[in-house]
Amino acid sequence: MENQQLLLAQIQKKISSLLADREVLLTKIGELENQNKSLLEELEAEKNNLADIKEKNKMLKIVESLPEGEDKKTDIKLKINELILEIDRSIASLNK
């Protein structure tokens, strides 16, 4: 009988320890989920930032490729037409 009470006390102690461990783990899970959410938001912001930088770089390259001077208006118009055709092709391929 005394062995049974001792065994029961040990089981209750173990259950209490497991419940305490469970609470610690649940808290840690919550913290990690919050950290993960924060990191995903940061990643998305960085992706958007990278896309903006790429777009600005592309625009700079376009501007740098344009000829300078008033007498080069025809060349500029041709370059703009080429860019419009490239945009149209891109839109057409996206619509497929």
N, C-alpha and C positions, 0 to 999 in steps of 0.2 A: 504494500500500500504506500509505504514511504517512497519507494522507487518510482511509483506511478506519479506521485505528487512532484517529485524531483524532475521527472521526465516532462511532466506537464509544464512546470515552471521554465524549464529549458526551452521548450517549444514556444511558449509565450514570449520569452525573451528574444528568441530568434525571429518570431513574427514581428515584434516591435522593431527590431533592427532592420528587417527587410522593408517594413513600411517607411521607416525613416530614410533608408537608402532610396526607396521609390520616390519620395518627395524631393530629395536632392536631385535625382535624375530628371524628374519632371521639370524642375526649375531650370536645370541645365539645358534641357531640350528647348524650353521657351526662349532662353537666352540665345541659343544657337539659331533658332528659327528667326528671331529678330535680326541677328547679325547677318544671316543669309539674305533676308529681305533687303536689308540695307546695302549689302554688297551687290545684289542684283540691280537695285536702283542706281547705284553708282556706276555699274557696268553699262547700263542703258544710257546714262548721261554721257559717259565717255564714248560710247558708240555714236551718239548723236553729235558730240563734239568732233569726233574723227570725220564723220560724214560732212560736217560743215567745213572743216579744214580742207578736205579733199575737193569740195565744191569750189572753195575760194582759190585753191591751187589751180584747178581746171580753168577758172575764169582768168587768173593771172596769165596762164599759158596762152589762152586765147588772145588776150590783150597784147601780150608780147609778140604774138605771131602776126598781128596786124601791122601793115606798113605805115610809116609815119609820113606826114606831109599832106598838104591839100591836093596835090596832083595825083595822089594814090586812092582817090575816092572809088574808082572803078574796081581796084583790087579789093578794097574793103567790102564793097557790095558783093563781089564774087565770093569772098570768104564767108560773109553772112549767109548767102544762099547755100553754100556748102554745109554750113552748120545747121541750117533749117532742114535740109535734106537728111542729114544725119539724125536729127531729132525726129523727123517723120518716120524714118526707118525704125528707130528705136520704139516709137509708139506703136507702129504696125506689128513689130515682133512681140510687144507686150500684150497686144490684143489677141494674139493667136492662142 
